[in-house]
Amino acid sequence: MLVAGSAQAAAPTGQELVAHVERLLWGKTNQGTAEMTVVTPRWERKIELRFWMERPERTFIRILAPPKEAGIGSLRIKAEMWNYLPAVERVIKIPPSMMLQPWMGSDMTNDDLVKESSAVEDYTHILGANDEIDGVKVYSVESTPKPEAAVVWGKIVYKIRISDRIPLRQEYYDERGELIKVMSFLDVRELGGR
């Protein structure tokens, strides 16, 4: 009996791709600096921050700039979160009901910032048709929340480069299907073996 085999590897599942992206982006521990630009119809501002993460237990974020907000810190240990406000020298506990609220006037929520919810566990991931971004072939994964998940987004779409499974773009939609924000990954390089 002859059995014909395929030389091409089976396509990964949406779940496998999102788990891979999360491992690449966050790993078990992660630290760095980031710059976020908040744009509204009336104003625009940049926030520079430094972060430390030990997933899934702890996250600490400190604002470095602008001067007015410098020193503000956010700490999460397991399911609890606190903010430190240096202007009033106070620590404020953030209740779970506030995890879905905007952080620093941005489209980012407290949950986005400290990663309390799990993109891998709280969503169902469906691998869609392959796509292209700037001539680069990408997998397209549509992630929708599981019924019991307390998450912010009605849908997240991942665009992942096929050649090496590096994320290029994430699109975040509200529960009505409106695109709210896009996270693009530019100048991606290996750091710490990932």
Residue, then its C-alpha position, 0 to 999 in steps of 0.5 A: m500500500l502506498v500512502a502519499g504524504s504532504a511535504q508541506a507542514a500543517a497550518p498552525t491553529g489560531q490558538e497556537l499562533v496567539a500563544h506563540v505571539e504572547r510568549l514572544l511578546w511577554g515571556k515569563t519575565n519582561q522589562g523595558t521602556a515604551e512610548m505611547t502617543v495619546v491622540t484625541p480630537r482636541w489634543e495629543r501627548k506622549i507618555e514615556l514609561r518603564f515596565w517590569m513584568e513577571r507573568p502572570e503574577r506581577t506587573f509594575i509600571r512607572i511613568l517617566a515623562p511628561p514631567k506632570e505625570a512622572g513618578i506615577g506608578s501602577l502595581r499589580i500583584k495577582a488580581e489586585m492593582w494599586n496606583y501611586l500618585p506622587a503629587v498627593e503622596r498616596v497609594i490608591k487601590i484599583p477595584p476590579s470594576m475599574m480594570l476596564q477603565p481607560w489608563m491616563g486618558s488613552d485607549m489602553t485600559n488598566d487591564d491592557l496595561v497590567k495584562e490581568s486577562s489572558a489573550v490565550e485563555d479568555y478568547t477563542h481563536i480562529l485562523g482565517a484566510n491568509d492576508e498581506i501587509d505591505g507585501v508580506k504574507v501574514y496569518s490572520v487570527e480572529s479572537t473573540p471572547k469566551p462567554e464567561a470572560a471579563v475582557v475589554w475587547g469584543k474582538i482582536v485580530y492578529k496579523i502574524r508574519i507567516s515566514d517566522r510567526i512574528p506579530l506585525r499588527q493587532e487590531y482591537y474592536d469593541e463589542r459593536g465591531e468598531l475598530i478602536k485601536v491598532m498596535s503595529f510592531l515595527d523594527v522587530r528584533e530578537l532580544g533575550g532569545r525571543 
